[in-house]
């Protein structure tokens, strides 16, 4: 995981805890909750974007493929005795 992802995840977790604490308070402030929720949504969106970028990068990475593909283990030259 990248450092940026971990920092965003930590911040989102902290904001989520603040939201929960505000909701449990005797008189939650609607404005404060709205601002924290907006910030949490932005952080969540950034986390989702980073995750999607990482998945796309992994899916589009070049793969090393063998020149010859064997149908089963017995057709491999080392096991068939035709090496």
N, C-alpha and C positions, 0 to 999 in steps of 0.2 A: 504494500500500500504506500502511496506517496505521502509525503509530509503534509501537503495541502489537504488531502482527503482526511487525514487524522485530525488536523486542526479544525476543519469544518465539522467533523463528527463530534469533537469535543465541545465546540461552541453550541451546536444544535442540542446536544444533551444538556448542557448548562441552561440554555433558554427554556427547554422543555421542563426542567426542574423548577425554574422560576415561574413558569405558567402554572404548574401544578400547585406550587406554594401560594400563588396569588388566588387561585380558585378555592383553596382551602381556608383562606383568610376570612374573618368575620364579615368584612365589607370589601369585596373585591372591586378594584377600580376598572371600569369598562374601558377607559382610554388606555390604561397601562396594559391590560390584557390584549387589546386590539394591536397595539404597537409590538408587543412581544410575539404575538401570533403571526404578524406580518414578517417580522424578522425570522421567525422559525420557518415560515414557508419559503422565504428566500434561501435560507441555508439548506433546507431540504431539496429545493430545486437544484442548487449547486451540487449537492451530493449526488443527486440522481444523474445530473449531466456528466459528472466525473466518472460515475459508474458506467454509464452508457458508452462514453469515450473509451474506457478501458476494455469493455466487452468487444467493441468494434475493433480496437487495436489487436486484441487477442484473436479474434475471428479472421482478420485480414492478414495476420502475420504469415510470412512464407513458411511452408512446411517442407521438410526434407523427405522426399519420397524415393523409395528404391526404384532403380531402373526396371527390375524384374519383380513382378508380384506373383507369389506362389499361391496356388489354389488351396493347398493344405500343407501340413508339416512334412509329409512323406515326399512331396514333390521338390522340396529344397535339396540342392545338390549335396550338402554335407551329410544328410541323412539317407539319401537314396543310394549312395556309393558311387555316383557318377561324377564326383568331384575331380 
